[in-house]
Amino acid sequence: MSAAGTPSNTATLHRFHSAVNSGDPEVISKAIDELVAPDLLFHAPVPMGLTGAEALKRVWEVLLRAFPDIHVAVEETISEGDRIVVRNTVTGTHRGEYQGVPPTGKTVTYSEIFIFRFVGGRIAEVRGVVDILSLLRQLGTFPS
């Protein structure tokens, strides 16, 4: 694998994380339009069977509605060739419905790991593992 595109891919991913941490749905949507391939392959649980960049937009709509102060802290990145692996810590306050759970006002912290594959400087594929169980436990839907 060639690492030729890695610095620009890293910059693209940094711009994406900056947008999602803005908390502004319009900024996030525009960043997705600019930084993500329209036919994105998204290998993570997404709502309503959507695909491509539209699925990613919908994920962020759901997250922002439930956790308006959501923040993704990048803890670690590994970059090789056309892929970047990112380990994140996510925090937010539950102020809106999430997966059928009414707002609790609780602050949550959970972990996630994503593998991003880039084509032509855009995010073309995402594989993710999100610690939803930890999140739902913090919301009180599962015993600890």
Accessible surface in RSA format (square Angstrom, percent):
REM  Atomic radii and reference values for relative SASA: ProtOr
REM  Chains: A
REM  Algorithm: Lee & Richards
REM  Probe-radius: 1.40
REM  Slices: 20
REM RES _ NUM      All-atoms   Total-Side   Main-Chain    Non-polar    All polar
REM                ABS   REL    ABS   REL    ABS   REL    ABS   REL    ABS   REL
RES MET A   1   156.69  81.1  70.54  46.7  86.15 205.1  77.72  66.1  78.97 104.6
RES SER A   2    82.92  70.1  58.36  77.9  24.56  56.6  55.11 117.4  27.81  39.0
RES ALA A   3    62.03  57.0  49.88  77.0  12.15  27.6  50.80  71.5  11.23  29.7
RES ALA A   4    92.70  85.2  55.07  85.0  37.63  85.6  68.78  96.9  23.92  63.4
RES GLY A   5    33.03  40.7   0.00   N/A  33.03  40.7  26.26  72.1   6.77  15.2
RES THR A   6    21.06  15.0  20.83  21.1   0.23   0.5  20.95  28.1   0.10   0.2
RES PRO A   7   100.16  73.0  87.05  79.4  13.11  47.7  94.43  78.0   5.73  35.6
RES SER A   8    64.83  54.8  57.41  76.6   7.41  17.1  50.72 108.0  14.11  19.8
RES ASN A   9     8.28   5.7   8.28   8.0   0.00   0.0   0.00   0.0   8.28   8.0
RES THR A  10    63.95  45.5  63.21  64.1   0.74   1.8  57.94  77.8   6.00   9.1
RES ALA A  11    53.06  48.8  46.29  71.4   6.78  15.4  52.47  73.9   0.59   1.6
RES THR A  12    12.65   9.0  12.10  12.3   0.55   1.3   0.30   0.4  12.35  18.7
RES LEU A  13     6.89   3.8   6.89   4.9   0.00   0.0   6.89   4.8   0.00   0.0
RES HIS A  14   125.02  68.3 119.96  83.4   5.05  12.9  80.03  82.5  44.99  52.3
RES ARG A  15   114.30  48.0 108.63  55.4   5.67  13.5  46.36  63.4  67.93  41.2
RES PHE A  16     9.66   4.8   9.66   6.0   0.00   0.0   9.66   5.9   0.00   0.0
RES HIS A  17    16.11   8.8  15.99  11.1   0.12   0.3   9.87  10.2   6.25   7.3
RES SER A  18    60.06  50.8  43.84  58.5  16.22  37.4  37.35  79.5  22.71  31.8
RES ALA A  19     8.57   7.9   4.64   7.2   3.93   8.9   8.16  11.5   0.41   1.1
RES VAL A  20     0.65   0.4   0.33   0.3   0.32   0.8   0.33   0.3   0.32   0.9
RES ASN A  21    46.29  31.9  23.10  22.3  23.18  55.8  11.87  28.6  34.42  33.3
RES SER A  22    59.86  50.6  20.22  27.0  39.64  91.3  31.89  67.9  27.97  39.2
RES GLY A  23    28.38  35.0   0.00   N/A  28.38  35.0  10.67  29.3  17.71  39.7
RES ASP A  24    58.94  41.3  55.86  55.6   3.08   7.3  16.97  39.9  41.97  41.9
RES PRO A  25    81.80  59.6  75.85  69.1   5.95  21.6  78.04  64.4   3.76  23.3
RES GLU A  26   108.15  62.1 101.72  77.0   6.44  15.3  38.15  73.8  70.01  57.2
RES VAL A  27    63.79  42.0  61.40  55.6   2.39   5.8  62.67  54.5   1.12   3.0
RES ILE A  28     3.75   2.1   3.75   2.8   0.00   0.0   3.75   2.7   0.00   0.0
RES SER A  29    36.40  30.8  35.49  47.4   0.91   2.1  20.63  43.9  15.76  22.1
RES LYS A  30   128.23  62.6 123.62  75.8   4.61  11.0  82.05  73.9  46.18  49.2
RES ALA A  31    12.60  11.6   8.00  12.3   4.60  10.5  12.01  16.9   0.59   1.6
RES ILE A  32     0.12   0.1   0.12   0.1   0.00   0.0   0.12   0.1   0.00   0.0
RES ASP A  33    78.38  54.9  63.42  63.1  14.97  35.4  30.23  71.2  48.15  48.0
RES GLU A  34    98.07  56.3  80.71  61.1  17.36  41.3  40.43  78.2  57.65  47.1
RES LEU A  35     8.15   4.5   7.89   5.6   0.25   0.6   8.15   5.7   0.00   0.0
RES VAL A  36     0.99   0.7   0.00   0.0   0.99   2.4   0.00   0.0   0.99   2.7
RES ALA A  37    13.95  12.8  13.95  21.5   0.00   0.0  13.95  19.6   0.00   0.0
RES PRO A  38    99.37  72.4  84.91  77.4  14.46  52.6  87.24  72.0  12.13  75.4
RES ASP A  39   113.25  79.3  99.10  98.6  14.15  33.5  46.69 109.9  66.55  66.4
RES LEU A  40     4.47   2.5   0.00   0.0   4.47  11.2   0.10   0.1   4.36  11.7
RES LEU A  41    91.61  51.0  89.55  64.1   2.06   5.2  91.61  64.3   0.00   0.0
RES PHE A  42    34.76  17.4  10.31   6.4  24.45  63.6  10.31   6.3  24.45  70.0
RES HIS A  43    74.70  40.8  58.07  40.4  16.63  42.5  48.43  49.9  26.27  30.6
RES ALA A  44    20.32  18.7   4.33   6.7  15.99  36.4  10.94  15.4   9.38  24.8
RES PRO A  45   122.99  89.6  93.30  85.1  29.69 107.9 106.60  88.0  16.39 101.9
RES VAL A  46    40.28  26.5  16.40  14.9  23.87  57.5  19.04  16.5  21.24  57.6
RES PRO A  47    40.21  29.3  28.13  25.6  12.08  43.9  39.59  32.7   0.62   3.8
RES MET A  48   125.44  65.0  82.07  54.3  43.37 103.3  60.73  51.6  64.70  85.7
RES GLY A  49    66.06  81.5   0.00   N/A  66.06  81.5  37.75 103.6  28.31  63.4
RES LEU A  50    69.43  38.7  61.96  44.3   7.47  18.8  65.46  46.0   3.97  10.7
RES THR A  51   110.09  78.3  98.38  99.7  11.70  27.9  67.71  91.0  42.37  64.1
RES GLY A  52     6.45   8.0   0.00   N/A   6.45   8.0   5.51  15.1   0.94   2.1
RES ALA A  53     7.19   6.6   7.00  10.8   0.19   0.4   7.00   9.9   0.19   0.5
RES GLU A  54    99.86  57.3  97.83  74.0   2.02   4.8  49.44  95.6  50.42  41.2
RES ALA A  55     0.03   0.0   0.03   0.0   0.00   0.0   0.03   0.0   0.00   0.0
RES LEU A  56    11.57   6.4  11.57   8.3   0.00   0.0  11.57   8.1   0.00   0.0
RES LYS A  57    31.67  15.4  29.06  17.8   2.61   6.2  13.76  12.4  17.91  19.1
RES ARG A  58    56.14  23.6  55.61  28.3   0.53   1.3  16.06  21.9  40.09  24.3
RES VAL A  59    27.30  18.0  26.04  23.6   1.26   3.0  27.12  23.6   0.18   0.5
RES TRP A  60    22.73   9.1  22.73  11.0   0.00   0.0  18.71  10.0   4.02   6.5
RES GLU A  61    80.95  46.5  75.26  56.9   5.69  13.5  27.23  52.7  53.72  43.9
RES VAL A  62    35.22  23.2  34.47  31.2   0.75   1.8  34.82  30.3   0.40   1.1
RES LEU A  63    23.16  12.9  23.16  16.6   0.00   0.0  23.16  16.3   0.00   0.0
RES LEU A  64    16.43   9.1  11.50   8.2   4.93  12.4  11.73   8.2   4.70  12.7
RES ARG A  65   140.51  59.0 123.84  63.1  16.66  39.7  71.11  97.2  69.39  42.1
RES ALA A  66     0.00   0.0   0.00   0.0   0.00   0.0   0.00   0.0   0.00   0.0
RES PHE A  67     1.34   0.7   1.34   0.8   0.00   0.0   1.34   0.8   0.00   0.0
RES PRO A  68    66.81  48.7  53.25  48.5  13.56  49.3  54.51  45.0  12.30  76.4
RES ASP A  69    80.86  56.6  59.65  59.4  21.21  50.1  46.49 109.4  34.37  34.3
RES ILE A  70     7.54   4.3   2.53   1.9   5.01  12.1   2.53   1.8   5.01  13.6
RES HIS A  71    84.60  46.2  84.44  58.7   0.16   0.4  56.30  58.0  28.29  32.9
RES VAL A  72     6.49   4.3   3.94   3.6   2.54   6.1   3.94   3.4   2.54   6.9
RES ALA A  73    34.50  31.7  30.37  46.9   4.13   9.4  34.50  48.6   0.00   0.0
RES VAL A  74    66.23  43.6  35.43  32.1  30.80  74.2  35.43  30.8  30.80  83.5
RES GLU A  75    84.38  48.4  53.26  40.3  31.12  74.1   6.17  11.9  78.21  63.9
RES GLU A  76    85.03  48.8  76.77  58.1   8.26  19.7  30.71  59.4  54.32  44.3
RES THR A  77    72.04  51.2  47.41  48.1  24.63  58.7  17.49  23.5  54.56  82.5
RES ILE A  78   104.52  59.5  99.74  74.3   4.78  11.5 103.63  74.6   0.89   2.4
RES SER A  79    48.02  40.6  18.74  25.0  29.28  67.5  18.58  39.6  29.44  41.2
RES GLU A  80   113.30  65.0 109.40  82.8   3.89   9.3  37.95  73.4  75.34  61.5
RES GLY A  81     2.63   3.2   0.00   N/A   2.63   3.2   0.75   2.1   1.88   4.2
RES ASP A  82    48.58  34.0  45.26  45.0   3.32   7.8  24.93  58.7  23.64  23.6
RES ARG A  83    85.72  36.0  85.03  43.3   0.70   1.7  26.64  36.4  59.08  35.8
RES ILE A  84     3.01   1.7   3.00   2.2   0.01   0.0   3.01   2.2   0.00   0.0
RES VAL A  85    44.73  29.4  44.32  40.1   0.41   1.0  44.32  38.5   0.41   1.1
RES VAL A  86     0.10   0.1   0.10   0.1   0.00   0.0   0.10   0.1   0.00   0.0
RES ARG A  87    97.07  40.8  96.37  49.1   0.70   1.7  34.91  47.7  62.16  37.7
RES ASN A  88     2.04   1.4   1.77   1.7   0.27   0.7   0.00   0.0   2.04   2.0
RES THR A  89    33.53  23.8  32.92  33.4   0.61   1.5  21.82  29.3  11.70  17.7
RES VAL A  90     1.90   1.2   1.90   1.7   0.00   0.0   1.90   1.6   0.00   0.0
RES THR A  91    48.61  34.6  48.27  48.9   0.34   0.8  34.91  46.9  13.70  20.7
RES GLY A  92     3.99   4.9   0.00   N/A   3.99   4.9   3.70  10.1   0.30   0.7
RES THR A  93    12.81   9.1  12.81  13.0   0.00   0.0   3.60   4.8   9.21  13.9
RES HIS A  94     0.00   0.0   0.00   0.0   0.00   0.0   0.00   0.0   0.00   0.0
RES ARG A  95   148.86  62.5 123.97  63.2  24.89  59.3  39.75  54.3 109.11  66.1
RES GLY A  96    10.30  12.7   0.00   N/A  10.30  12.7  10.30  28.3   0.00   0.0
RES GLU A  97    95.82  55.0  87.19  66.0   8.63  20.6  47.72  92.3  48.10  39.3
RES TYR A  98    11.43   5.3  10.90   6.2   0.54   1.4   4.07   3.1   7.36   9.1
RES GLN A  99   111.99  62.6  73.12  53.4  38.87  92.6  40.41  86.0  71.58  54.3
RES GLY A 100    62.16  76.7   0.00   N/A  62.16  76.7  33.88  93.0  28.28  63.3
RES VAL A 101    17.86  11.8  16.74  15.2   1.12   2.7  17.86  15.5   0.00   0.0
RES PRO A 102    90.49  66.0  89.23  81.3   1.27   4.6  90.47  74.7   0.02   0.1
RES PRO A 103    75.15  54.8  51.46  46.9  23.69  86.1  51.60  42.6  23.54 146.3
RES THR A 104    55.64  39.6  20.70  21.0  34.93  83.3  29.91  40.2  25.73  38.9
RES GLY A 105    38.53  47.5   0.00   N/A  38.53  47.5  17.62  48.4  20.91  46.8
RES LYS A 106    95.25  46.5  89.01  54.6   6.25  14.9  64.27  57.9  30.98  33.0
RES THR A 107    95.51  67.9  70.81  71.8  24.70  58.9  49.26  66.2  46.25  69.9
RES VAL A 108     1.30   0.9   0.93   0.8   0.37   0.9   1.30   1.1   0.00   0.0
RES THR A 109    65.69  46.7  59.07  59.9   6.61  15.8  40.53  54.4  25.16  38.0
RES TYR A 110    12.15   5.7   7.49   4.3   4.66  12.1   6.12   4.6   6.03   7.4
RES SER A 111    56.84  48.0  55.61  74.2   1.22   2.8  23.95  51.0  32.89  46.1
RES GLU A 112    19.62  11.3  17.08  12.9   2.54   6.0   2.54   4.9  17.08  13.9
RES ILE A 113    80.55  45.8  79.19  59.0   1.36   3.3  79.19  57.0   1.36   3.7
RES PHE A 114    27.33  13.7  27.23  16.9   0.10   0.3  27.33  16.6   0.00   0.0
RES ILE A 115    62.75  35.7  61.58  45.9   1.17   2.8  61.58  44.3   1.17   3.2
RES PHE A 116     9.38   4.7   9.38   5.8   0.00   0.0   9.38   5.7   0.00   0.0
RES ARG A 117    49.33  20.7  49.17  25.1   0.16   0.4   9.18  12.5  40.15  24.3
RES PHE A 118     7.47   3.7   1.60   1.0   5.87  15.3   1.69   1.0   5.78  16.5
RES VAL A 119    86.55  56.9  76.63  69.4   9.92  23.9  81.09  70.5   5.46  14.8
RES GLY A 120    80.35  99.1   0.00   N/A  80.35  99.1  44.54 122.2  35.80  80.2
RES GLY A 121    34.47  42.5   0.00   N/A  34.47  42.5  19.49  53.5  14.98  33.6
RES ARG A 122    76.63  32.2  76.63  39.1   0.00   0.0  34.18  46.7  42.45  25.7
RES ILE A 123     0.37   0.2   0.37   0.3   0.00   0.0   0.37   0.3   0.00   0.0
RES ALA A 124    12.36  11.4   9.74  15.0   2.62   6.0   9.74  13.7   2.62   6.9
RES GLU A 125    18.75  10.8  18.67  14.1   0.08   0.2   4.12   8.0  14.62  11.9
RES VAL A 126     3.31   2.2   3.31   3.0   0.00   0.0   3.31   2.9   0.00   0.0
RES ARG A 127   117.94  49.5 116.39  59.3   1.55   3.7  35.62  48.7  82.32  49.9
RES GLY A 128    14.12  17.4   0.00   N/A  14.12  17.4   0.72   2.0  13.39  30.0
RES VAL A 129   112.71  74.2 107.44  97.3   5.27  12.7 111.26  96.7   1.45   3.9
RES VAL A 130    42.10  27.7  22.52  20.4  19.57  47.2  22.52  19.6  19.57  53.1
RES ASP A 131    61.87  43.3  53.81  53.6   8.05  19.0  19.96  47.0  41.91  41.8
RES ILE A 132    48.30  27.5  47.00  35.0   1.30   3.1  47.00  33.8   1.30   3.5
RES LEU A 133    86.25  48.0  80.69  57.7   5.56  14.0  82.54  58.0   3.71  10.0
RES SER A 134    31.35  26.5  27.47  36.7   3.88   8.9  13.62  29.0  17.73  24.8
RES LEU A 135     0.00   0.0   0.00   0.0   0.00   0.0   0.00   0.0   0.00   0.0
RES LEU A 136    21.92  12.2  21.92  15.7   0.00   0.0  21.92  15.4   0.00   0.0
RES ARG A 137    99.80  41.9  90.30  46.0   9.51  22.6  12.89  17.6  86.91  52.7
RES GLN A 138    57.56  32.2  43.18  31.6  14.38  34.2  38.06  81.0  19.50  14.8
RES LEU A 139     6.99   3.9   0.00   0.0   6.99  17.6   0.00   0.0   6.99  18.8
RES GLY A 140    53.25  65.7   0.00   N/A  53.25  65.7  20.76  57.0  32.49  72.8
RES THR A 141    60.62  43.1  28.54  28.9  32.08  76.5  35.73  48.0  24.89  37.6
RES PHE A 142    97.32  48.7  91.74  56.8   5.58  14.5  93.42  56.6   3.90  11.2
RES PRO A 143   117.40  85.6 101.31  92.3  16.09  58.5 113.55  93.8   3.84  23.9
RES SER A 144   132.38 111.9  73.54  98.1  58.84 135.5  58.33 124.2  74.05 103.7
END  Absolute sums over single chains surface
CHAIN  1 A     7509.1       5899.4       1609.7       4560.1       2949.0
END  Absolute sums over all chains
TOTAL          7509.1       5899.4       1609.7       4560.1       2949.0
